[in-house]
Amino acid sequence: MAKPRIADKRVKPGRIRIVLTTLGREIAQDRIAVGTALPPEPDLEIRFGVGRGVIREAVKTLAAKGLVSVRPRHGTHVLPRSEWSLLDRDVLSWLVGKDEPDRDLLLAIQEVRSIIEPAAAALAAERATKNDRWRINAALAAMGTAQGQANTIAADKAFHLAILDATHNPVLQGFRGAIDTILSTVFLVAIGSAGWFRDNLPNHAAAARAIESGDAEKARIAMERVLGYTKFKLSNRKTATAAAERRLTGTATSHPAKRAVVKKAGVNKKRKRPVRG
């Protein structure tokens, strides 16, 4: 009888993770709206095929990350985004794990990077060890030879994280998980911009040289340029996306009667002159 209980304990963390990730994504992506109560525990037990203990542990973790409030006799309700731990790795991954990430959120994330990373580069210039400088330069070299999206992102992340580690500041290093997740998401979006990666390499190289020479101010300025260029690309993609959406919906209107007129006109136009690719 003892063996099944041991086995259950071994799989329990995995079950908690499944429930946590599923509910976290649904909340982050507004499938469970702010102010909405989560389904009762018995319903969640049935949905996920787990016991009450698993559900309670998952909800407890959601509460610790600021996504929900748990009040006796009032149920569990989704909190506003302002209450969420937005630098938590899980929360970030749930927020940006959409097919098309929210670019306003990405730009807000870039602002956080602009606060943390230039200062980190300056500290790295002052504190980097020989091994730290080797890691930074090795990552830079890998960026110059990287082939394919996965290798490109991996090399760029290694560069930024090596600089963060070179600060030897435990509080800054505590942002490592959040920065890792931030970089993965920002890179996946920005990398689609023409020239983004290659054109930004000189700025990375300037940061590495400044750290190598111990020049904190030059390191700070170079990192600001790195981040400024990425922000520029993200802003341009956001503007281009918005313009494309306006073109697609330019004839749309919220009035049902007008929509019908536009639709009818569109049908007649197609009959007169077929659309060509």
Buried (B, 14 or more C-beta within 10 A) or exposed (E): EEEEEEEEEEEBEEBBBBBBBBBBBBBBEEEBEBEBEBBEBEEBBEEBEBEEEBBBBBBBBBBEBBBBBBEEEEBBBBBEBEBBBBBBBBBBBBBBBEEEBBBEBBBEBBEBBBEBBBBBBBBBBBBBEEEBBEBBBBBBBBBEEBEEEEEBBBBBBBBBBBBBBBBBBEEBBEBBBBBBBBBBBBBBBBBEBEEBBEEBBEBBBBBBBBBBEBBBEBBBBBBBBBBBBBBBBBBBBBEEEEEEEEEEEEEEEEEEEEEEEBEEEEEEEEEEEEEEE
